[in-house]
Each structure stands twice: as C-alpha cells, then as structure tokens.
Amino acid sequence: MKCPFCSHPETRVVNSRPDREGNTIRRRRECEDCHERFTTYETREEITPVVIKKKGAQQLYDHNKLVKSLQSATSKRPVSMEEILTFVQDLERSLQDQFRAEITTREIGDRVMAFLRDKDQVAYVRFASVYRDFRDVGEFVEAVTGLQDIPPDATAEDRT
C-alpha cells in the first residue's frame, strides 16, 4: 500500500478490525518512511450477475426489479417488506458466495416461487400467474390445485 502523504511504497498495518456487519475490514496503517498514519478499508469485490432471459437475451441483474415484483405479488398480503428484502439479500448473497456471473430467470423465478409458497399462497399464485405465463384457465387451476395437495406443515423440500 502506497503512503498517501509521501508516496513511499512500504507501510505496515498497525490495527485491523471488521465493521459491524462484517463486510468491511478497517486497517490502520503507518508509513515506514514518514511515519504518518492513515486508514484503509477492504471490501469484497461484488459481482453484478447477468440474467439470462427465457429467449436467451441478457440483462444485468436489477435488485429493484425483483423487489418490485415481490411487492406486487404480496400487495395487501401478510408478507412484510422486511421479509421481502431479507429474501432478496439472501438470494444476492448466495450468488456472490458462489461467484455466479450468470443466472437464468428460471432459477430466480423458482427461488421466488419457493419463498412465496412458504410465505403466502395467494402471493404465490399471483406471482405464478405472471412468471409461468399461463395460457389458459386450466393451467391456472392446475397450479392452485397443486397447492391444495400440500399439507400446511410441509417443508419446502416436501412441496417440490
């Protein structure tokens, strides 16, 4: 690390500590030449994944688009904004942890469907009607009937 005061290339770390969330490390450094002290912050490099659409088109992942979609599905339903944001953050964190540069709309949609199926069945059906692009009432009825076959205390694995 180059000293910001004298541009000397050698510095030493005097103190290190993570921030409260654990996402950043604060390092207090001292220049080996001029002995001035300064602070640096280290963060993980974030990857913005590319979303591969159904027909092959590509688009950058948009956090706000996913949140708005979930808000529409859960409108006037007992799913809090905090639950939505936690789900979206967990999804994004898993993509970062896996160093995923690409994800398909199907993968995102399937994860959203699993989340909504566990939270609220009406929101699940609302989202499914757009995501699955039902062609007729029969497909819609089939999706709703599938929900009725799931016991209320079933786990997410039992439901798929």
N, C-alpha and C positions, 0 to 999 in steps of 0.2 A: 504494500500500500504506500503510495507516494504521499509525503507530507504536504498538506495544503498551504503551509506557511513558507517553507524553503525548498520544496520540491525534492527533498532528499528521498531516495528510493527505499530506505530502511526504516521501519517503525516496529515497535513492539506493542503487544496487547497488554494493557495494564489490568483491565477488568472486562468481564463478559457476563451478560445476563439476558435471558429471554424476556420478551414483553409479556403482558398479562395473558394474552390469547395463545402465546407460544408460537406465533407465526413469524416473528422477527427476533433476531439476536442483536442486542446493542453491545458494541465493543468500544471501550475507551482505549485509545492508543496514544503512544508517546513517540515523538520523532527521536531517532538515535543521534541526530546531528544537532538540532536546535533545541531539543527537549520540550518543545511545545506539545500540548495535549489537544486531542480532538476526538470526536465521536463518529463512528461509522455504524451503519445498520445493514444487516444481511437479511435478505428475504428469499424465499424460494421463487424460482422463475415460474411464472404462471403461463400455462398453455391455453390458448383460446381454441377449442376444438372446432373443426369444420363439421357441419351437419350434412350428411348425405341424404337428400330427399328421395322420395319414392321413385321418381323418374330419373334419378341419377344426378340431378342438379346439386350444386354445392353452395353452402352459405355458412357464414360464421355463426357460431352458437350465440344466441341472444338471451341473456338472463331475463330481461324484462318481458320478452315474448312468452317464455314459459310461465312466468309468474302471472301474467295477464290471462293466459289460457286457463290456468288453475283457478284464478279468481272468477272467471266466467262460469266454470263448471260448478264452483262451490257457492255461487251467489245465493244469498238467503238460506244457506245451509249451515249446520253447526260445525264448520271447519274454520278454525281461526287463521288469520293472516300469519301468525307465528308458526303454526303447523305447516303452512304452505312454504314459508321462507326456510324453515328447517329442512323440509324435504328437498327443496331446490339446492340449498347449500350442501346437503349430504350427497346429492347427485353430482354436483360440480366437484366436490372434494374427491369423490371416488374416481372421477375422470382424471383429475390431477394426480392422484396417487398411482394410477395405472399408466400415467404418461400417455393418455389417449389423445391423439391428434385428430381422430375422426370418430364420429358416432352416427349411426343411422337414425332417422326419425322413428323407425320401428322400435329400436332399443329405448329411446326416450319415451315413446308412447307406451310401451309395455311397462316401464317402470312407473309412469304416471298412473296407468290403469291399476297396477298392484297397490299403489298408495291409496288411490281413491276407493278401491274395492274395500280396503280395510277401514277407511275413514267414514264414508257415506255412500250408500248405494245409489241414491238419486244423483249425486255428483258424478259417480262412476258412469251411470247411463248417459248423462248429459255429455260427458267427455267422449264416451264411446261412440255416440251418435255422430260426432264430428270426425273423430280420429279414424274410426273404421269405415266411415263413408257408406253407411247402409244404403243399399239400392232400393229396398222396399220394406214394407212394414213387417214382413215375415222375418227378415234378418234382425230387425229391432226386437221383435217379440222373442226370438231365439236367445238373444243376449240377456234379456230380462229374465226369461225362464231359467237360464243358466245360473243366475244369481239366487233364485229361489231354491235351487238344489243344494246350495252351500249352507251347512249348519252355521248358526250365528257365532259359535265359539271356535270355528275352524281357523287354523293358522294360515298364513299366506301360502305356504307350500301345499296345504291341503286343497286350496282353492284353484290352483292351476291344473 
